[in-house]
């Protein structure tokens, strides 16, 4: 009985692999460089805010909030411009 189980698994493995490899790759979403930079600023600013709160440094947290705000503005403007260009 165990040999039959192993035999069916080995027979179905190539079929499973063939099915997985034959799937079409999904198209990647095109993101402008400015939007990527905005997301990076958001993450870096959030880390600065977190470390500033943890270390009880108000200036570091305030600096992080300013970076987060700039990153958000950069990301949103880049996204809006990209959507408008895609419509034209």
C-alpha positions as CSV (number, residue, x, y, z in Angstrom):
1,X,0.0,0.0,0.0
2,X,2.7,2.6,0.8
3,X,4.3,2.0,-2.6
4,X,1.1,2.9,-4.4
5,X,0.8,6.1,-2.4
6,X,4.4,7.0,-3.3
7,X,3.8,6.1,-7.0
8,X,0.7,8.3,-7.3
9,X,2.6,11.2,-5.6
10,X,5.5,10.9,-8.0
11,X,3.2,10.6,-11.0
12,X,1.2,13.6,-10.1
13,X,4.2,15.8,-9.2
14,X,5.3,16.5,-12.8
15,X,1.7,17.4,-13.7
16,X,1.5,19.8,-10.8
17,X,4.8,21.4,-11.7
18,X,3.8,21.7,-15.3
19,X,0.5,23.4,-14.3
20,X,2.3,25.8,-12.0
21,X,4.9,26.7,-14.6
22,X,2.4,27.1,-17.4
23,X,0.5,29.9,-15.6
24,X,1.0,33.3,-17.2
25,X,3.0,35.8,-15.3
26,X,0.9,38.8,-14.2
27,X,2.0,42.1,-15.5
28,X,3.9,44.2,-13.0
29,X,2.4,47.5,-12.0
30,X,4.3,50.4,-13.4
31,X,5.2,52.8,-10.5
32,X,7.1,56.1,-11.1
33,X,10.4,56.6,-9.4
34,X,9.0,59.5,-7.4
35,X,6.3,57.3,-6.0
36,X,8.9,54.8,-4.9
37,X,10.9,57.5,-3.2
38,X,7.8,58.8,-1.5
39,X,7.1,55.3,0.0
40,X,10.7,55.2,1.1
41,X,10.4,58.5,2.9
42,X,7.2,57.3,4.5
43,X,8.9,54.2,5.9
44,X,12.1,56.1,7.0
45,X,10.0,58.8,8.7
46,X,7.9,56.3,10.5
47,X,11.0,54.5,11.8
48,X,12.4,57.9,13.0
49,X,9.1,58.6,14.8
50,X,9.1,55.2,16.4
51,X,12.7,55.5,17.6
52,X,12.1,59.1,18.8
53,X,9.2,57.9,20.9
54,X,11.1,54.9,22.2
55,X,14.2,57.0,23.2
56,X,12.0,59.9,24.4
57,X,13.6,62.3,21.9
58,X,10.9,64.8,20.8
59,X,13.1,66.4,18.2
60,X,13.8,63.1,16.4
61,X,10.0,62.3,16.4
62,X,9.2,65.8,15.0
63,X,11.8,65.3,12.3
64,X,10.3,62.0,11.5
65,X,6.8,63.5,11.2
66,X,8.1,66.1,8.8
67,X,9.7,63.4,6.7
68,X,6.5,61.3,6.7
69,X,4.5,64.4,5.5
70,X,7.0,65.1,2.7
71,X,6.9,61.4,1.6
72,X,3.1,61.3,1.6
73,X,2.9,64.5,-0.5
74,X,5.5,63.2,-2.9
75,X,3.8,59.8,-3.3
76,X,0.3,61.3,-3.8
77,X,1.5,63.9,-6.4
78,X,3.4,61.2,-8.3
79,X,0.4,58.9,-8.3
80,X,-2.0,61.6,-9.5
81,X,0.4,62.6,-12.3
82,X,0.8,59.0,-13.4
83,X,-2.9,58.4,-13.5
84,X,-3.5,61.5,-15.5
85,X,-0.8,60.5,-18.0
86,X,-2.3,57.0,-18.3
87,X,-5.7,58.5,-19.3
88,X,-4.3,60.6,-22.1
